[in-house]
Every structure is written in structure tokens, then in C-alpha cells.
């Protein structure tokens, strides 16, 4: 049993192999949070001393005792306007103006298996894990409004993950509006913490930002209608001295792709509270009596073993218990995407030529990116008109696909179904289908507007359009793009008092369509994309097993982007391609082999015109693909270790280790070559100390001068991990070394 209830003390404890999480039904039914940390037994209520604290109010019933205040006791799920001045988890308002929520325990239930959420992505119990996952549901109630918050916990005993969500129910007689409906609140009453968040911009996503949690409130949020390039819905709280290999770390990852908000407050007593959930300033959800709303899921993880262990826990969890696609555990085809090869300058001949050239080099799939439909000759038009442009593709999509297949390649297609161009047949037929505020022209992003997916008919049209493409054509891969932030949030069909629901309804509409498509077409490999990594989150990964990581394909920029992404998300989910040099986004030139080594830390493919490569480079592609086939399972299923951190600007190194610790792929890219260089020493990770390893191959790229790797053969895992390796001297512009170790 991973969930225990001790009736006498009113203590509920959630246990995983390495963690314990505890709450107590306290005085007057307040649900107090008593502990989350390393696994240990017993009640932790003793830690939280009641005390009289100035300007911290007491519940009416205890007012003469003065020692119990909602304002300084750790709460499991904070209310509002009822005595706790720290971050609220819920802001509720009844139709007659009652504001706030004073939430008290009603009952709880422990169930086998994992709860699911209405219309939202959520983790599940994978086949074989059914007995190792349990659900706790605790219902709290605000007497004044009748609002109930059912706190849901999924306890993954073996995986050290606890998921959380809240089901709000209006069990009263009056309408209730929720202006804030967080998925979880986590009080850490003791300790000194750093926060690590992942900020960025288009083409430079998920840059780690670490600093101490200071007094006051800090917020990581997106109101862009997507989880965003700017602020990923993932935050780590860790001890000040936590490193990759030691220290307590908490992970808070929202399984949601829309507006989000993760707030962290350090209060008057230095206690820290994190509250995470749906964001967006305009959020307001109306619950009629009897109605309910599920919040997005939060994936929570604790480890005392540092950031490497935290990342590994998320990687394994996402692959096993979140990604439903059968592709999650399967080898993905090595693809060539037409975007950076040809942009919109495409036609059947050009695509077929790309396919032929790619096939010769060992590529397995040709992906036709933007520009194939309607009058799409530039990005000012035609989104929404998802029929092939017959001037470019005279034999239609079907004819092209057959020809590509005849060349021995699979075929994949780019779409951007959530969007519409003003200059399109779809917009001319349905101008009211876009999000737009009456009396105001909507803001334009990349010359396009956003379809109102909060409307069932629009979502149904979107499903039908994509389903028809998949039914009528032999498409084996879809790149699902989304190229602008969402503005002018107003839906033509909803009444005034439901307009605050539009952004979340948009997400529900999108998830419904994705769910239908991946269920109906499980054989199709879907890749998410939003101008690169603008919607790189656990919500998308519940449906699509991989996401195009960034529109920046520069290998050196990718070192930062992919490493930032790796804190939360597995390499199996990370779309990465080899592109041309000089790079189209940065103008930087990098060695071909280094570009391949970097792309091999993801799903691997190409995004260039093979005909523009020299014969030597073409031969190199074949070798790169050969190497990738050798390591792809290791990359997809193995444990990923960062060997360098943000503090190192000389080189970036990482390592994949197979689950059985039989194989490991080591990669290092030198970003800042030095004159008279200092030795470059690293300790490998994750190997079996008792076993001996041998270097199967070592591949150097971009070296103007290099020395050979000198390692005893065989060499013990202990030596590689504790003594480490001294990387031989390599000189050049962004040279790299990759080495495959195998146990003998
Ligand atoms: C943005 C994507 O991230 C690119 O890879 C490409 O598909 C373009 N959109 C096409 O418009």
C-alpha cells in the first residue's frame, strides 16, 4: 500500500520507494501539509508548532487560543479570504459576491490505479504497473459557497512521482466563478531553496535560470495561449548547494500546454509556498450548481540525489507513464525535412529529387514541410486550405506520396491546423471562426489568425480535415505546427460571463482533437511543434511522442537549448536535425560531424539539401546514419546524464547509458578552444563500477589537430566514474568527440 491513513491522528501518508508525502486533518478540518521529502516513517505533525503570530488571524472557533493561524501553518491546498495571506490556490466568487474559499476536510478515499481527468492529458498506469499506482482523493468544502475541491493524488510507488490535480464541484445552490483554480500547492516550511526555471524566446528556448528564492513572490507564467518559448511550465526547487549529484530537489511540472502560472512565495517566516496551475490574467470559469471542472495535472518529483536524478526520474516517467503513443517505445525513422532544404520553393520534382538524394544516403522518410497546399507561396496566405496545390504537386498529394514511396522512402507531412490566413478560402467562408474581440481587428502574428477551438464545430472541422488527410493518403508522420501567440481571446458563441473560459476551452478543444486523431491513427508518428519549442510540455507529450525542440538548428546554440530541455524532458521527445552550414538562424559555421553528434541527442534527422553537400559530406551522412542506428535505442531508452553545467563555457558534454549499463555513448563538444589548453577532465556517470568497458568506436569531428584517446582497454566502470577520463587535446572550431563504450 503506497497510501496509508492513520485514523487516530488523522494522518494521510503517500509513500514511494524513495519519498514520503504527508498531510494531516488538523483542527476544525483544516488540511495541513506536514512533510514531503526522503522516505521515512512516522507522523511529522510534531514539526509544525502552533504559535501566536502578530497580524496572523485565528479561526473564529479558536480565536481565544490565538496559537493556531492559517497564515503560518503549512497548508495542503490554500484557500483565500479566510485567514491565510500567502498565495491562494483558489479564488472563488459566488453570484451574490461572496469571495474566497475557506476549505475544510469532508472525506477521503483511497483507490487502486490512477485517476483520469475530464478532457485533459494525464499520466496513466502503464501495463504491468497497475498494482504500483494508487489514487488518493481528498474532498474539501467551503461552507459559504458550497464549492468543493477534490484533491487528487496519483502515487507512483516505483517511479517516485506523485501527480496532483483538483476536481472542483459546485455543490452549492449559487453560481460560482473560479478566477484561480490551481492544480496544487506545496508548502516547504523549512529550508533554503534555489529555484530553477526555464525561460527563453523563439529559437532560444528553455535556458535554465537559477537563483535563490527570495522574500516576496516570483512567478513563472505564460499568458500567450501556449506553454510558450518564454517560460516553460516546469520549475525545480533545490537546496542552495544542490548539484547534479547531490542535494534535495523538488520538480513541479505542469502537464498542460496553455496559459500557466507557477508562483513561489517566501513569506514572513521564511516558509516557501509554490502554487501551480492554469494561468492567464483573464481566466474565469463559471460553475453552475452541479457543474465541475478538472484542473491540469502537476507531475511532482522529489529526490535527495541532485538534479541528474531528478531529470532521470522525469525522463523515465514521461516515457513510461505519460506518452501514450505506441511510437514512444519504438525506433523513429531517420527523416529529411524539406524546410531548410527548400522552404516554400517546392514542387513535385524538387521533392522527389530530395527524396532520391536522401534515399541514397540512408534516410528513411521524406517530410514535406510548409508550402504544399492552397496558394501557399509565402506565409501570408492559405492556412486553412488543406488541399494540395496542383501547380506545385500536379499528381496531388497522393501521387507525390506514391512516388516518394516508390523511391523507397516513407512520407511525412507538415500541417498547422489551428491557424487560418485572412487570405484563405476557409476565412472567406467562416470569418467568425477566428478568435476576435467584437469591434476590434485581431492582432496578427506571422500574418495569421487563430481558429476558435473552444467551439465544437471548429474543433470538429479540424479533426475531420486532418483525419481526411490521413485516411486518403499514406502519410506516416505528421509535423503539427502552431506559429503564433494567441491574442484577442473572445469566442463568438459564448455568453459574456463565460468569456474567461475561452483560453482553457481552446486547450480542451485541441486536446480532444489530438486524442481522437492519435486514437484513430496510432500508426502515424506525430511530432508537435510551435515555431520550434513554443509548446514543449508534458501536455503535448501525452499525445505526441516527440516535439520539434527549436527553430534554431545551429549545433552550438542547440547545446544550450537541448541541455536546458533535458532537465525535464527525455531525449526520445526531443526533435533534432542536422542542418546546413553556415547555419540559417545564426550564420555560424560548424563541423558536419559536430552537427550530427548534437542531433544524435534527440530524434535525429536532416534538414538540408543533400545535393548541396560535397561527395565527402554525403558519404559522411551515410556513416552518421549508420552510427545513429547503432545508438538510437540507447538514446531513446537510456539514462541521460549532463556531464557539464551552465558554469562551463569551454565545452559541453553528456552521456547516455543503457538501462542494463551495458553501453554508453559519450559526447563532448568544445565550444571555446584555449591556447595552451588546460586538461579537459570529466567523470563518467551511471556505469557499472564492477564491470569492464571498452571503447567500441570514437569519432572525432572538426579537429584541425587532435590526439588519440588513451584509455586502458578494458577499463573498469569504477575507473571511468571515479577516476574519470582526460579527453585528448582537440583543436578547431567547435570540434567534437563521440565515443561508444560497451561492457566486455
Ligand atoms: C515553424 C517550424 O518550427 C519550422 O520548422 C517550419 O515548419 C516552419 N514553421 C514552417 O512554416
Boltz pocket constraint, residues with backbone or C-beta under 6 A from the ligand:
constraints:
  - pocket:
      binder: B
      contacts: [[A, 339], [A, 369], [A, 370], [A, 414], [A, 481], [A, 483], [A, 529], [A, 530], [A, 531], [A, 532], [A, 548], [A, 550], [A, 551]]
      max_distance: 6.0
